[in-house]
């Protein structure tokens, strides 16, 4: 159970086994999975690419989901912009 200061934050029903961090990444993935069909003239990468490439390059993702070292979602080399 997450907390804000001294007040525990209750888990959402049906999601009790997930951490706030894992819920964050699941919500992010859901955003791109629900992005719908792209306009053929759209120059942006498809949602699946936006999701996977961003997550692969975030150490927080691999830590949250305990990805094994050098697994596809936990590469040894990462691109960091910030």
Wavefront OBJ file of the C-alpha trace (Angstrom):
o trace
v 0.000 0.000 0.000
v 1.379 3.373 -0.984
v 1.218 6.327 1.335
v 1.160 10.101 1.222
v 2.937 11.356 4.241
v 1.398 9.581 7.224
v -1.880 8.695 5.497
v -1.931 5.319 3.709
v -3.281 5.449 0.181
v -5.744 2.601 -0.414
v -5.193 0.342 -3.414
v -7.734 0.314 -6.205
v -9.983 -2.763 -6.029
v -8.568 -5.488 -8.244
v -5.117 -3.876 -8.343
v -3.968 -4.530 -4.783
v -0.946 -6.610 -5.874
v 0.538 -3.788 -7.972
v 2.879 -1.058 -6.788
v 2.267 2.591 -7.658
v 5.287 2.366 -9.978
v 3.950 -0.639 -11.884
v 0.530 1.027 -12.158
v 2.220 4.076 -13.649
v 3.855 2.002 -16.395
v 0.644 0.070 -17.053
v -1.299 3.324 -17.422
v 1.386 4.650 -19.789
v 1.153 1.460 -21.877
v -2.624 1.636 -21.913
v -2.458 5.160 -23.318
v -0.462 3.990 -26.341
v -2.410 0.744 -26.773
v -5.606 2.774 -27.026
v -4.177 5.388 -29.369
v -6.130 3.879 -32.265
v -5.217 3.751 -35.909
v -2.739 6.250 -37.188
v -3.206 8.590 -40.057
v -0.965 7.342 -42.921
v 0.531 10.850 -43.137
v 1.465 10.877 -39.434
v 5.241 11.167 -39.094
v 5.313 9.926 -35.491
v 6.266 6.329 -34.702
v 3.406 3.944 -33.893
v 2.255 3.625 -30.286
v 3.889 0.217 -29.811
v 7.277 1.698 -30.728
v 6.737 4.719 -28.494
v 5.881 2.405 -25.629
v 8.623 -0.201 -25.980
v 11.526 2.076 -26.872
v 10.780 4.476 -24.037
v 10.349 1.670 -21.496
v 13.499 -0.143 -22.666
v 15.523 2.969 -22.006
v 14.157 3.614 -18.517
v 16.049 2.024 -15.666
v 12.960 2.555 -13.484
v 10.953 0.231 -15.760
v 13.399 -2.668 -15.502
v 13.698 -2.149 -11.742
v 9.922 -2.004 -11.263
v 9.328 -5.255 -13.148
v 12.605 -6.947 -12.098
v 13.669 -7.551 -15.712
v 16.720 -9.816 -15.971
v 19.988 -8.172 -16.994
v 20.304 -7.825 -20.783
v 16.682 -8.913 -21.329
v 14.892 -7.119 -24.197
v 13.307 -4.706 -21.712
v 16.544 -4.269 -19.723
v 19.345 -3.729 -22.245
v 22.908 -3.162 -21.158
v 23.148 0.015 -23.239
v 20.436 2.649 -22.826
v 19.754 5.944 -24.476
v 19.253 8.712 -21.931
v 18.057 12.146 -22.971
v 17.418 13.714 -19.568
l 1 2 3 4 5 6 7 8 9 10 11 12 13 14 15 16 17 18 19 20 21 22 23 24 25 26 27 28 29 30 31 32 33 34 35 36 37 38 39 40 41 42 43 44 45 46 47 48 49 50 51 52 53 54 55 56 57 58 59 60 61 62 63 64 65 66 67 68 69 70 71 72 73 74 75 76 77 78 79 80 81 82
